[in-house]
Amino acid sequence: MTKYIPQMEPLITEGDVQAVNEYLTSGGWLTEFTETRLFEKSICEYTGARFCSMAPSGTLALFLALKACDIGRDDEVIVPDLTMAATATAVLLAGARVVFADIEPGTLCLDLGRAEQLISARTKAVLFVSLNGRAPMGLADFVARCRSRGVTVIEDAAQSLGSFCAGRHLGTIGDGGCFSFSSQKIVTTGQGGAVVTDDEEIYRKMRLLRDFGRLEGGADHYLRVGWNLKFTDLQAAIGLSQMRRLAEIVDRKKRIFALYREHLSGIKGIEIPATDLGSVTPWFVDVLVDKEAKRPLMEHLHVNGVGSREFYPALHSEPAFSIAGAFPVAEAVSSRGLWLPSSLRLDETEVKRVCGLIRQFVAG
């Protein structure tokens, strides 16, 4: 029987297993301690950030960054309409109000011009999402303009470990940047997140907020209201193992995307977003297809043993948010977007199989 190719699955190596076993037999207490600090250090060294603070998930990393930037009640935060719901729900969790902005058709990221038009007296922050590791070249200038208007820019770089913009790692351009280590990410610890920043004051606040508002564990003196947003050393052991082979992971992700681009080239109705593999490490392999053909194509792939996944919906139209407005690009991209199998486990034969099925579908 031909193996079913899932849209995504994690790759856990023998090295990861060995790292966990070594930690478990070392007498560690499982909760965060030395391994977590080392994991934070490895993230700083890779991204070039001065500081890093772990969190239980990417969503809570966004929440932590927002609260460390003093964003809360009566504040407005601009969010792209096409993103994972966590970007918006983190804003609501912080007590602020979401203001959606449309995306640009090239990178599928926040339309920076539209975002600037939406800045008002109540705008406290912009959450920029580098979707699938992409970002417009003008991002740094946008951040500078926002700062001149007293607006914080936090990067949701959950999908962007290993991706750069104008020579800077995504997540390090704004006032803070948030990564995710959930099971489908480039580096995974099952669940988990991190916030990087060059701002020592933001980092100091995060240290307080993520541990109940106290300076250190076991010393119950609370300087401000905080939460339990700690990580675990058990997760950090896996993360450190994967960070040690991150260069190999990045190279593999780029080669998989390049293979798809090669074998899908010239197929009518199949569009691959422009992606500079010199600076971008794609998290998923994304394509745009004719709206009417998307679901039939997904079914064709499925019955032939291949998984796929639709893009995120335009969030303004979801019942959880239900915000009126015009977001034509986000709606169009969402209706056409499809994620193809993207696991690090994929080999060239499997990529060719997926592409062959797509050619077969298009040929009718």
Backbone hydrogen bonds, N-H to C=O, Kabsch-Sander energy under -0.5 kcal/mol:
donor,donor_aa,acceptor,acceptor_aa,energy
5,I,305,G,-3.0
12,I,10,P,-0.6
13,T,11,L,-0.6
17,V,13,T,-2.1
18,Q,14,E,-2.8
19,A,15,G,-2.2
20,V,16,D,-2.1
21,N,17,V,-2.6
22,E,18,Q,-2.8
23,Y,19,A,-1.9
24,L,20,V,-2.8
25,T,21,N,-1.9
26,S,23,Y,-1.4
28,G,23,Y,-1.0
31,T,29,W,-1.9
32,E,231,F,-1.2
37,R,33,F,-1.9
38,L,34,T,-2.1
39,F,35,E,-2.3
40,E,36,T,-2.5
41,K,37,R,-2.1
42,S,38,L,-2.3
43,I,39,F,-1.9
44,C,40,E,-2.2
45,E,41,K,-2.6
46,Y,42,S,-1.9
47,T,43,I,-2.6
48,G,44,C,-2.6
51,F,197,T,-2.2
53,S,195,V,-2.5
55,A,193,G,-2.4
61,A,57,S,-1.6
62,L,58,G,-2.0
63,F,59,T,-2.2
64,L,60,L,-2.6
65,A,61,A,-2.4
66,L,62,L,-2.5
67,K,63,F,-2.6
68,A,64,L,-2.4
69,C,65,A,-1.1
70,D,67,K,-1.7
71,I,66,L,-2.2
74,D,95,G,-0.6
75,D,72,G,-2.0
76,E,122,R,-2.6
77,V,97,R,-2.7
78,I,125,A,-2.2
79,V,99,V,-2.5
81,D,101,A,-2.6
83,T,81,D,-0.7
83,T,313,P,-0.5
87,T,84,M,-1.9
88,A,84,M,-0.5
88,A,85,A,-0.6
89,T,85,A,-2.8
90,A,86,A,-2.2
91,V,87,T,-0.8
92,L,88,A,-1.8
93,L,89,T,-2.7
94,A,90,A,-1.6
95,G,92,L,-1.3
96,A,91,V,-2.0
97,R,75,D,-2.8
99,V,77,V,-2.5
101,A,79,V,-2.0
104,E,109,C,-2.9
108,L,104,E,-1.3
111,D,102,D,-2.4
112,L,110,L,-1.0
115,A,111,D,-2.5
116,E,112,L,-2.2
117,Q,113,G,-1.7
118,L,114,R,-1.3
119,I,115,A,-0.6
119,I,116,E,-0.9
123,T,120,S,-1.3
124,K,76,E,-2.9
124,K,122,R,-0.5
125,A,76,E,-1.4
126,V,152,T,-2.4
127,L,78,I,-3.2
128,F,126,V,-0.8
128,F,154,I,-2.1
129,V,127,L,-0.5
130,S,128,F,-0.6
130,S,156,D,-1.5
131,L,129,V,-1.6
133,G,130,S,-1.9
134,R,131,L,-1.8
139,L,136,P,-1.5
142,F,138,G,-2.2
143,V,139,L,-2.5
144,A,140,A,-2.1
145,R,141,D,-2.3
146,C,142,F,-2.4
147,R,143,V,-2.5
148,S,144,A,-1.9
149,R,145,R,-0.7
149,R,146,C,-1.1
150,G,147,R,-1.8
151,V,146,C,-2.8
152,T,124,K,-2.3
154,I,126,V,-2.6
154,I,152,T,-0.5
155,E,176,G,-2.9
156,D,128,F,-3.4
156,D,154,I,-0.6
157,A,155,E,-1.2
157,A,178,C,-1.8
160,S,157,A,-2.1
163,S,160,S,-2.2
164,F,279,S,-3.1
165,C,168,R,-2.9
168,R,165,C,-1.8
169,H,47,T,-0.6
170,L,163,S,-2.4
172,T,169,H,-2.0
175,D,153,V,-2.8
176,G,153,V,-1.0
177,G,196,V,-2.5
178,C,155,E,-3.0
179,F,194,A,-2.7
180,S,158,A,-0.6
181,F,192,G,-3.1
183,S,190,G,-1.2
185,K,182,S,-2.1
189,T,181,F,-2.9
191,Q,189,T,-1.5
193,G,55,A,-2.3
194,A,179,F,-1.7
195,V,53,S,-2.5
196,V,177,G,-3.0
197,T,51,F,-1.8
200,E,198,D,-0.7
203,Y,199,D,-2.1
204,R,200,E,-2.5
205,K,201,E,-2.1
206,M,202,I,-2.3
207,R,203,Y,-2.2
208,L,204,R,-1.4
209,L,205,K,-2.9
210,R,206,M,-2.4
211,D,208,L,-1.3
212,F,209,L,-0.7
212,F,227,W,-2.5
213,G,208,L,-2.8
214,R,208,L,-0.6
214,R,211,D,-1.6
215,L,221,H,-0.6
219,A,216,E,-1.5
220,D,218,G,-0.6
221,H,219,A,-2.4
223,L,213,G,-2.8
223,L,221,H,-0.6
224,R,213,G,-0.8
226,G,212,F,-0.6
227,W,209,L,-3.4
229,L,210,R,-2.3
229,L,227,W,-1.2
233,D,30,L,-1.7
234,L,30,L,-1.4
236,A,232,T,-2.1
237,A,233,D,-2.0
238,I,234,L,-1.1
239,G,235,Q,-2.6
240,L,236,A,-3.0
241,S,237,A,-1.6
242,Q,238,I,-2.2
243,M,239,G,-2.6
244,R,240,L,-1.6
245,R,242,Q,-1.0
246,L,243,M,-1.4
249,I,245,R,-2.1
250,V,246,L,-3.1
251,D,247,A,-2.1
252,R,248,E,-2.2
253,K,249,I,-2.6
254,K,250,V,-2.2
255,R,251,D,-2.1
256,I,252,R,-2.3
257,F,253,K,-2.1
258,A,254,K,-2.4
259,L,255,R,-2.1
260,Y,256,I,-2.0
261,R,257,F,-2.5
262,E,258,A,-2.2
263,H,259,L,-2.5
264,L,260,Y,-2.0
265,S,261,R,-0.5
267,I,264,L,-1.7
268,K,266,G,-0.6
270,I,267,I,-1.8
271,E,269,G,-0.5
271,E,288,L,-2.8
277,L,275,T,-1.0
279,S,276,D,-1.7
280,V,276,D,-2.7
285,V,340,L,-0.7
286,D,284,F,-0.8
287,V,338,L,-2.5
288,L,271,E,-3.3
289,V,336,R,-2.3
290,D,269,G,-0.6
293,A,290,D,-1.0
294,K,290,D,-1.1
294,K,291,K,-0.7
295,R,291,K,-0.5
297,L,293,A,-2.5
298,M,294,K,-2.5
299,E,295,R,-2.3
300,H,296,P,-2.5
301,L,297,L,-2.6
302,H,298,M,-2.4
303,V,299,E,-2.7
304,N,300,H,-0.9
305,G,302,H,-2.1
306,V,301,L,-2.3
307,G,5,I,-3.5
309,R,339,W,-1.9
311,F,337,G,-1.8
315,L,81,D,-2.8
315,L,313,P,-0.7
317,S,314,A,-1.9
318,E,315,L,-1.7
321,F,318,E,-1.8
322,S,315,L,-0.5
322,S,318,E,-2.9
323,I,316,H,-1.8
327,F,325,G,-0.6
331,E,327,F,-2.3
332,A,328,P,-2.2
333,V,329,V,-2.9
334,S,330,A,-2.5
335,S,331,E,-2.0
336,R,332,A,-1.0
336,R,333,V,-0.7
337,G,333,V,-2.1
338,L,287,V,-2.6
339,W,309,R,-3.6
340,L,285,V,-2.7
340,L,338,L,-0.5
342,S,7,Q,-2.5
346,L,343,S,-1.6
351,V,347,D,-2.0
352,K,348,E,-2.5
353,R,349,T,-1.9
354,V,350,E,-2.3
355,C,351,V,-2.5
356,G,352,K,-2.5
357,L,353,R,-2.0
358,I,354,V,-1.8
359,R,355,C,-2.4
360,Q,356,G,-2.3
361,F,357,L,-2.3
362,V,358,I,-2.5
363,A,359,R,-2.3
364,G,360,Q,-0.8
364,G,361,F,-0.8
